[in-house]
Amino acid sequence: MAIPKIVVLTGAGISAESGLATFRAQNGLWEGHNVNDVATYEGYLRDPILVHNFYNMLRNQLQQPTVKPNPAHLSLAELETKLGSDNVTIITQNVDNLHEQAGSKNVLHMHGELLKVRNEKTGQIFDCYQDICYTDNKLIRPHIVWFGEIPLYMEQIYQQLAQADYFIAIGTSGHVYPAAGFVQFANEYGVKTIELNLEPSLKENQFSSKIYGPASQIVPSFVAQLLAELSADKG
């Protein structure tokens, strides 16, 4: 049996157990800020200093020694190691680097990355691990896809979904498009769709299989079972 192609979509629920807050759980407030002020380009134009200070805070949080990949991240990295980077693609809505810290190599950050910034004039992207002062860097903005902006890698994502054997959504709410529409697209191509979530998402009725519980528990269990099934088929 050929090695299956697996596309995994991860949302905030996979990183929550690593100590990173999700704004969806707080009625549109992200770390006490209205998302319209800190997660839109209009908000950035209104008050770039506030926005930079907000992302400086998030960047510092992410780099705290207590924030580490949890067993869900680690099991997805193991899946890629066992099946190969060509066969496992992680599409993440998260802007943290926990998948990379866990060892995953084939990761598409559709909403950008917290540890990167970009030059608005040239589009050049830079790694960034320190605070950004807007006064000294007026052309530099966070490399984050804000509400109203087009997510990254969309053509590549749809190509991967169309070629997949499995589509697995982990820790996603089903609120935010275009990611919320991936399961429907996958279904149209006959892909086996699985939801792994703390609770049913808005799209749960579109998944062929569903498992609910904390990501750090259900994802390693699911990955172990999948690898065992694939190994048995191979044998």
Beta strands, then each sheet from edge to edge (+ up, - down):
strand 1: 6-10
strand 2: 29-30
strand 3: 33-34
strand 4: 88-92
strand 5: 107-109
strand 6: 112-119
strand 7: 125-127
strand 8: 140-144
strand 9: 166-170
strand 10: 192-197
strand 11: 209-212
sheet 1: 5+ 4+ 1+ 9+ 10+ 11+
sheet 2: 2+ 3-
sheet 3: 7+ 6- 8+
end
